[in-house]
Amino acid sequence: MLDDNDPRRYDDPLWYDRVEADEPPGLMLNAVAYVFLLLLAACALVVKLYWLPNTVWYRLAGWIERRRVSSAKRM
């Protein structure tokens, strides 16, 4: 039965085929679906790695600024 509240449907590109199919998806369709999921995960990783130096720089700069402000308050 098709359920719109199924949390796994976002993780599984074949969720509709698994729920409503007369026969389960074949090996080739499963392989293509999971390769697609791996490609999506790789794209998300590339985006995170692309912004990583910027994120590290801003955190480091913020830490240095907070340290200077706190040391100036001590004097």
Buried (B, 14 or more C-beta within 10 A) or exposed (E): EEEEEBEEBEEBBBBEBBBEEEEEBEEEEBEBBEEEEEEEEEEEEEEEEEEEEEEEEEEEEEEEEEEEEEEEEEE
